[in-house]
């Protein structure tokens, strides 16, 4: 009996149609769900884009049951920028929000992550796991040593986010050698609640799923949050050093280095 075609395919976007699909998904998630805006957002085409898109790789998860011609076939996406594409005078996307000098000074192979999103109809299933696997393959193939990028809380009221922000500050602050700092004027302090007044359960309940996933992989956060008003978010900069991951989580990112 012939097996059915898998529901999903994972690939780097190499065609205008795949990039359009990723931008269409980003519009669905960031503009329609979260209220984001930007100078290159196209409401007629329903795409979210910016000037950095041509520089990045776009890892896309495709629903094979949806015709690519519709533009709605991309149901998960990651935007990836390895540091070998960024010259000394050029900038990472998140450099407007964070001083990345500590990361640059390491001389290690960096990967900036961003615009991570999954269509609401595909959350809670295999989609995010497949994206994580695709990211692991990308990291292994390019010898990436440190991954970083902004991760967002919905909304810009830091008082309402005081518990999870303070938990991150007190329990998951990056080592000083790689501790990036949020830049003014968007900088917001994260040390809002004293350590002895923190409630772990409440902090985790208010933590976005993506941030919790990065923390489980050994991720840490930079110093200070950044208020991104155009995107209607409060951002933290996550940093993941593959050399500092726990053995169990590091195996996920090094499993293919073992001899066959």
PyMOL commands that set and color helices and strands:
alter all, ss='L'
color gray80, all
select helices_A, chain A and resi 16-33+68-70+83-85+93-96+101-105+120-122+127-142+162-171+176-178+195-197+200-205+209-216+242-244+247-257
alter helices_A, ss='H'
color red, helices_A
select strands_A, chain A and resi 8-12+57-63+74-82+98-99+110-118+146-154+181-182+187-188+220-221+225-228+233-241
alter strands_A, ss='S'
color yellow, strands_A
deselect
rebuild
show_as cartoon
